[in-house]
């Protein structure tokens, strides 16, 4: 596998991880006990930290990319392992 392919896979895993981790650790103004700005939505986050979300996404994407590349090299799970019903591939 070429390094550009690994980089592209890492980027895809990073985007997936960032969206997946986005809602974790977010608190509203009501949960924190702060006063809301007039016109603010009740569900608006009070403590959104994009750098923390990005760092978590970097770590998770690195783990997922490593697992993907190792599976590619060693062939732990192949297409034949993902067929749960129907004809088998020989």
Secondary structure as UniProt FT lines:
FT   HELIX           3..21
FT   TURN            22..25
FT   HELIX           29..32
FT   TURN            38..39
FT   TURN            42..43
FT   HELIX           50..74
FT   HELIX           79..82
//
